[in-house]
Amino acid sequence: MKSVIRMGLCVAALWGGAALAGEDWKQPGTGGSGMERERSVYRAEDRGADTGLYVLLGGGTEGYTGSNAAALNPGFAYGATVGVKPSKLLGFELNYNGALNDVDLAGPGGTADGADIVRQGGQAAITLGLTTTKLQPYVLGGVGIQNYNVRGASPVFGFVDDTSGYVPAGVGLRYNITRLITADARVDYNIPFAQDFAPDNDVGDGRYKALLQLGGTY
């Protein structure tokens, strides 16, 4: 719960700073050539959502649902995304993501020195914007593959090393702060398939991830 609250505060701080940056960016210039003055009064809302290549890096939190929620503590998550938007609404992206979690049943500190569960994965996804504005909500869906490395005594409370697939489905909010700076906050739920990592591997025994990413659109 503390990780989720911290993530919410980070998102709120980001949007506040981004809004101030956006207002400064829209202020008209007081000198220079006519072309410079035209660029200085360029209004982001007239431009709306960006198109083109984008790259994002960030971190957040990841936890588990269903029967696995009580067994695994939420932990640090990280990700890197490369995508392209051929239009203001449609996007295609490749994402590398991972997380570090402890087994709650093992007590404080888990079973190993460091994270008990190290997960790494990659996914391909499609994003669909819900508006064409600079501040753009969107939905995403795709397919991915992931590897679980269970550290310490293995198997640990029924958790074992495993490579499996998953289906990510989520929502996000992207903000083009300037022409080159992009902020992205997203939350997704990942449905496992062909997974033997945990004692329970049903649809409801998946994982959630919240990421705050910064990068650029080119």
QUITA-V280291 format. One record per backbone hydrogen bond with DSSP energy under -0.5 kcal/mol. CO is the residue of the C=O (numbers start at 0). NH is the residue of the N-H. E is the energy in kcal/mol with one decimal. If there is no record, write none. Layout:
co=CO nh=NH e=E
co=CO nh=NH e=E
This chain:
co=0 nh=4 e=-2.4
co=1 nh=5 e=-2.6
co=2 nh=6 e=-2.1
co=3 nh=7 e=-2.2
co=4 nh=8 e=-2.3
co=5 nh=9 e=-2.1
co=6 nh=10 e=-2.2
co=7 nh=11 e=-2.4
co=8 nh=12 e=-2.3
co=9 nh=13 e=-2.3
co=10 nh=14 e=-2.4
co=11 nh=15 e=-2.1
co=12 nh=16 e=-2.4
co=13 nh=17 e=-2.8
co=14 nh=18 e=-2.3
co=15 nh=19 e=-1.8
co=16 nh=20 e=-2.4
co=17 nh=21 e=-2.5
co=18 nh=22 e=-2.0
co=19 nh=23 e=-2.3
co=20 nh=24 e=-2.2
co=21 nh=25 e=-1.1
co=23 nh=26 e=-1.2
co=32 nh=36 e=-2.4
co=33 nh=37 e=-2.0
co=34 nh=38 e=-2.1
co=35 nh=39 e=-2.2
co=36 nh=40 e=-1.3
co=38 nh=41 e=-1.3
co=41 nh=43 e=-0.5
co=42 nh=45 e=-0.9
co=42 nh=46 e=-1.2
co=43 nh=47 e=-3.0
co=51 nh=84 e=-2.2
co=52 nh=217 e=-3.5
co=53 nh=82 e=-2.6
co=54 nh=215 e=-1.9
co=55 nh=80 e=-2.7
co=56 nh=213 e=-2.8
co=57 nh=78 e=-2.1
co=58 nh=211 e=-2.3
co=59 nh=76 e=-1.6
co=60 nh=209 e=-2.6
co=61 nh=74 e=-2.7
co=62 nh=207 e=-2.3
co=64 nh=67 e=-1.1
co=65 nh=68 e=-1.2
co=67 nh=71 e=-1.8
co=70 nh=103 e=-2.4
co=70 nh=104 e=-0.9
co=74 nh=61 e=-2.4
co=75 nh=99 e=-2.3
co=76 nh=59 e=-2.4
co=77 nh=97 e=-2.1
co=78 nh=57 e=-2.0
co=79 nh=95 e=-2.8
co=80 nh=55 e=-2.7
co=81 nh=93 e=-2.9
co=82 nh=53 e=-2.7
co=83 nh=85 e=-0.6
co=83 nh=91 e=-2.6
co=84 nh=51 e=-2.7
co=88 nh=128 e=-3.6
co=89 nh=86 e=-1.1
co=90 nh=126 e=-2.4
co=91 nh=83 e=-2.6
co=92 nh=124 e=-2.4
co=93 nh=81 e=-2.5
co=94 nh=122 e=-2.3
co=95 nh=79 e=-2.5
co=96 nh=120 e=-3.0
co=97 nh=77 e=-2.2
co=98 nh=118 e=-2.5
co=99 nh=75 e=-0.5
co=100 nh=115 e=-1.1
co=100 nh=116 e=-3.0
co=101 nh=72 e=-2.6
co=101 nh=103 e=-0.7
co=102 nh=105 e=-1.1
co=103 nh=106 e=-1.8
co=106 nh=109 e=-2.1
co=111 nh=113 e=-1.1
co=115 nh=117 e=-0.5
co=115 nh=150 e=-3.3
co=116 nh=100 e=-2.4
co=116 nh=118 e=-0.6
co=117 nh=148 e=-2.4
co=118 nh=98 e=-2.1
co=119 nh=146 e=-3.2
co=120 nh=96 e=-2.6
co=121 nh=144 e=-2.4
co=122 nh=94 e=-2.6
co=123 nh=142 e=-2.0
co=124 nh=92 e=-2.4
co=125 nh=140 e=-1.7
co=126 nh=90 e=-2.3
co=127 nh=138 e=-1.9
co=131 nh=48 e=-2.5
co=133 nh=135 e=-0.9
co=133 nh=175 e=-1.3
co=134 nh=136 e=-0.6
co=135 nh=173 e=-2.8
co=136 nh=129 e=-3.1
co=136 nh=130 e=-0.6
co=137 nh=171 e=-2.4
co=138 nh=127 e=-2.6
co=139 nh=169 e=-2.1
co=140 nh=125 e=-2.8
co=142 nh=123 e=-2.4
co=143 nh=165 e=-2.0
co=144 nh=121 e=-2.5
co=145 nh=163 e=-2.3
co=146 nh=119 e=-2.1
co=147 nh=149 e=-0.6
co=147 nh=161 e=-1.6
co=148 nh=117 e=-2.3
co=148 nh=150 e=-0.6
co=154 nh=156 e=-0.7
co=155 nh=158 e=-2.2
co=158 nh=154 e=-0.6
co=158 nh=155 e=-1.8
co=161 nh=147 e=-3.4
co=163 nh=145 e=-2.8
co=164 nh=192 e=-2.3
co=165 nh=143 e=-2.7
co=165 nh=167 e=-0.5
co=166 nh=190 e=-2.4
co=167 nh=141 e=-1.4
co=168 nh=188 e=-2.9
co=169 nh=139 e=-2.2
co=170 nh=186 e=-2.6
co=171 nh=137 e=-2.2
co=172 nh=184 e=-2.2
co=173 nh=135 e=-3.2
co=174 nh=176 e=-1.3
co=174 nh=182 e=-2.5
co=179 nh=181 e=-0.5
co=180 nh=176 e=-1.1
co=180 nh=177 e=-1.4
co=181 nh=214 e=-2.3
co=182 nh=174 e=-3.0
co=183 nh=212 e=-3.7
co=184 nh=172 e=-2.6
co=185 nh=210 e=-2.5
co=186 nh=170 e=-2.3
co=187 nh=208 e=-2.2
co=188 nh=168 e=-1.9
co=188 nh=190 e=-0.6
co=189 nh=191 e=-0.6
co=189 nh=206 e=-1.4
co=190 nh=166 e=-2.3
co=192 nh=164 e=-1.9
co=196 nh=159 e=-2.0
co=201 nh=204 e=-1.5
co=205 nh=64 e=-2.2
co=206 nh=189 e=-3.1
co=207 nh=62 e=-2.0
co=208 nh=187 e=-2.5
co=209 nh=60 e=-1.9
co=210 nh=185 e=-2.4
co=210 nh=212 e=-0.5
co=211 nh=58 e=-1.4
co=212 nh=183 e=-2.8
co=213 nh=56 e=-2.2
co=214 nh=181 e=-2.5
co=215 nh=54 e=-2.1
